[in-house]
Amino acid sequence: MRRKSLIDLIKTVSLGIAIGAAIMLQPMRAHAADIRTTIVAGGCFWCVEADFEPVEGIIDVVSGFAGGNVANPSYRAVVAGGTGHLEVVQITYDAEILPYDRLLHLFLRAIDPTDAQGQFCDRGPSYASAIFVENATERAAARTALDRAAAALGRPVVTALRDAAPFYPAEAYHQDYYLSDEIILTRFGPRRKSVAYTMYRDACGRDDRLRALWGAETPFAK
């Protein structure tokens, strides 16, 4: 009897552990992450980074450069011209939460896709808008997103569809610029980077243009 009672106790404890483990694993099985990366160019990478980092499903956004012919370019070299690179962000996201087509829908409403000369107050080839695609499936999704944006605006869009290209992160100085408390010298005197970013964005007229272009369809105008 004693031995049987001990065996029954062991079975009961083992069953309890198994049930507990199953309960703990249930949320993990309910959401199998589909982690992907994509690269988009929307003018000032500080702004695109600031817009997308809070979006549900976004894991990380890194400012950088892509599309050119110079390896590991500096920010100064890119904005000076001649490298062929665009200011871009590399977005890592969970496609189970934020599908690719939804990400592109949001991206096109965070920029002016009708501007072929740059974005907002930033002019020149390095500030052109683009979507970099990895394969035929992404290209088809991007083409559909661009067509829908054109239909919504009632005018042509010029955001380029480009093949995937190597991504080069920008200097640490540029990452999470909009969040930084680091003090820098601006034309208005010493300011935290986060404050300087807000001043730049306001002066650049980015949000005014987004509201004028997209109205309530833009989720990013401050």
C-alpha positions as MATLAB code, in Angstrom:
seq = 'MRRKSLIDLIKTVSLGIAIGAAIMLQPMRAHAADIRTTIVAGGCFWCVEADFEPVEGIIDVVSGFAGGNVANPSYRAVVAGGTGHLEVVQITYDAEILPYDRLLHLFLRAIDPTDAQGQFCDRGPSYASAIFVENATERAAARTALDRAAAALGRPVVTALRDAAPFYPAEAYHQDYYLSDEIILTRFGPRRKSVAYTMYRDACGRDDRLRALWGAETPFAK';
ca = [
       0.000    0.000    0.000;
       2.747    2.395    0.887;
       4.596    1.721   -2.355;
       1.418    2.157   -4.380;
       0.648    5.418   -2.606;
       4.133    6.686   -3.413;
       3.760    5.742   -7.079;
       0.353    7.449   -7.208;
       1.869   10.570   -5.654;
       4.694   10.610   -8.189;
       2.177   10.243  -11.030;
       0.052   13.068   -9.647;
       3.044   15.402   -9.291;
       4.306   14.526  -12.782;
       0.877   15.194  -14.258;
       0.726   18.551  -12.499;
       4.143   19.524  -13.873;
       3.114   18.501  -17.402;
      -0.104   20.513  -17.209;
       1.759   23.526  -15.877;
       4.313   23.318  -18.681;
       1.542   23.060  -21.259;
      -0.147   26.158  -19.858;
       3.125   28.106  -19.922;
       3.836   27.102  -23.526;
       0.319   27.896  -24.755;
       0.901   31.649  -25.394;
       4.103   30.823  -27.277;
       2.269   28.391  -29.529;
      -0.548   30.893  -30.029;
       1.889   33.332  -31.636;
       4.648   31.941  -33.841;
       6.730   34.973  -34.790;
       7.566   35.558  -38.459;
      10.539   37.912  -38.197;
      11.516   39.746  -41.385;
      13.478   42.798  -42.448;
      12.845   45.372  -45.136;
      14.505   48.583  -46.300;
      12.665   51.769  -47.248;
      13.799   55.294  -48.055;
      11.602   58.165  -46.934;
      13.852   61.194  -46.768;
      15.311   62.019  -43.367;
      15.966   58.694  -41.658;
      15.526   60.252  -38.205;
      11.879   60.889  -39.056;
      11.102   57.479  -40.518;
      12.782   55.830  -37.534;
      10.766   57.976  -35.117;
       7.516   57.201  -36.941;
       7.919   53.437  -37.139;
       9.564   52.420  -33.873;
       6.300   52.767  -31.856;
       4.221   50.792  -34.400;
       2.904   47.462  -33.099;
       4.816   44.605  -34.698;
       7.992   46.617  -35.236;
      10.991   45.070  -33.514;
      13.773   47.457  -34.526;
      14.465   50.344  -36.888;
      18.021   51.275  -37.848;
      19.008   54.397  -39.788;
      21.461   53.909  -42.619;
      22.203   53.949  -46.321;
      21.508   51.680  -49.310;
      21.404   51.669  -53.082;
      24.814   53.143  -53.827;
      28.216   51.949  -54.942;
      30.371   52.848  -51.923;
      30.837   50.413  -49.047;
      30.334   51.717  -45.516;
      29.723   55.339  -46.503;
      29.713   58.171  -43.997;
      26.725   60.446  -43.551;
      28.713   63.401  -44.865;
      29.730   61.508  -47.998;
      26.141   60.470  -48.744;
      24.604   63.923  -48.360;
      27.461   65.478  -50.339;
      26.478   63.303  -53.304;
      28.348   60.936  -55.559;
      27.904   57.713  -53.567;
      24.561   56.798  -55.126;
      23.178   55.947  -51.689;
      19.811   56.961  -50.275;
      19.070   57.675  -46.646;
      17.104   54.612  -45.601;
      15.918   52.674  -42.592;
      16.154   48.948  -42.103;
      12.992   47.755  -40.400;
      12.830   44.457  -38.525;
       9.247   43.400  -37.937;
       6.976   40.507  -37.024;
       4.902   39.810  -40.111;
       2.371   37.863  -38.014;
       1.493   41.131  -36.283;
       2.322   43.630  -39.039;
       1.973   42.094  -42.507;
       4.234   43.437  -45.245;
       1.407   45.034  -47.204;
       0.233   46.878  -44.087;
       3.780   48.085  -43.391;
       3.974   49.496  -46.931;
       0.553   51.119  -46.553;
       1.823   52.929  -43.449;
       5.151   53.833  -45.043;
       3.585   55.508  -48.072;
       1.433   57.608  -45.745;
       4.505   58.670  -43.786;
       6.074   60.296  -46.870;
       5.222   62.343  -49.934;
       5.336   59.710  -52.708;
       4.576   62.357  -55.353;
       7.890   64.212  -54.848;
      10.671   63.164  -57.227;
      13.225   65.684  -55.948;
      13.548   64.614  -52.324;
      11.326   64.700  -49.276;
       9.906   67.801  -47.606;
      12.709   70.324  -46.966;
      15.466   67.799  -47.784;
      16.291   68.008  -51.461;
      18.523   65.971  -53.714;
      19.008   62.367  -54.843;
      20.019   61.002  -51.436;
      16.595   61.979  -50.045;
      14.508   60.290  -52.754;
      11.866   57.809  -51.606;
      12.087   54.114  -52.456;
      11.022   50.623  -51.483;
      13.717   47.940  -51.703;
      12.290   44.495  -52.465;
      13.832   41.065  -51.912;
      11.793   38.938  -54.301;
       8.889   38.770  -56.744;
       6.334   38.456  -53.957;
       7.522   41.655  -52.258;
       7.714   43.416  -55.626;
       4.092   42.555  -56.387;
       2.989   43.722  -52.936;
       4.928   46.965  -53.311;
       3.506   47.579  -56.770;
      -0.005   47.108  -55.400;
       0.721   49.477  -52.488;
       2.003   52.145  -54.883;
      -1.017   51.756  -57.173;
      -3.375   52.091  -54.205;
      -1.534   55.177  -52.983;
      -1.841   56.744  -56.437;
      -5.552   55.950  -56.517;
      -6.061   57.399  -53.032;
      -4.270   60.620  -53.997;
      -5.698   60.845  -57.501;
      -2.266   61.507  -58.977;
       0.876   59.592  -59.986;
       3.363   58.500  -57.353;
       7.098   58.421  -58.028;
       8.445   56.383  -55.109;
      10.871   53.959  -56.744;
      10.775   50.177  -56.606;
      14.358   48.970  -56.270;
      16.011   45.608  -55.938;
      17.412   44.671  -52.543;
      20.798   46.223  -51.855;
      23.396   46.019  -49.075;
      22.463   48.044  -46.017;
      25.063   50.144  -44.216;
      24.126   51.487  -40.771;
      24.687   55.186  -40.207;
      26.999   56.372  -37.463;
      25.882   55.844  -33.858;
      25.285   59.616  -33.648;
      22.210   59.193  -35.872;
      20.556   56.208  -34.201;
      17.478   56.991  -32.075;
      18.228   60.668  -32.574;
      14.673   61.632  -31.669;
      15.007   59.996  -28.227;
      18.477   61.161  -27.230;
      19.174   63.497  -24.314;
      22.688   64.192  -25.600;
      23.357   67.936  -25.800;
      24.417   69.280  -29.196;
      25.028   72.756  -30.517;
      22.333   74.025  -32.879;
      21.839   77.414  -34.500;
      19.516   78.150  -31.572;
      22.190   77.246  -29.034;
      22.711   74.040  -27.014;
      19.782   71.641  -27.230;
      19.101   67.991  -26.482;
      19.003   65.913  -29.651;
      15.348   65.070  -29.001;
      14.507   68.769  -28.873;
      16.643   69.534  -31.940;
      14.831   66.750  -33.792;
      11.401   68.213  -33.010;
      12.580   71.668  -34.080;
      13.979   70.259  -37.327;
      10.799   68.305  -38.103;
       8.619   71.356  -37.466;
      10.835   73.656  -39.536;
      10.953   71.130  -42.349;
       7.150   71.141  -42.638;
       6.952   67.357  -42.749;
       3.753   67.021  -40.738;
       2.019   69.947  -42.426;
       2.683   68.338  -45.803;
       1.513   64.920  -44.609;
      -1.750   66.396  -43.345;
      -2.262   68.336  -46.574;
      -1.510   65.298  -48.718;
      -3.074   62.427  -46.789;
      -5.462   64.027  -44.304;
      -6.741   61.506  -41.793;
      -4.982   58.684  -43.677;
      -1.608   59.579  -42.234;
      -1.089   58.091  -38.783;
       2.205   59.889  -38.279;
       1.610   63.658  -38.486;
       2.374   65.155  -35.078;
];
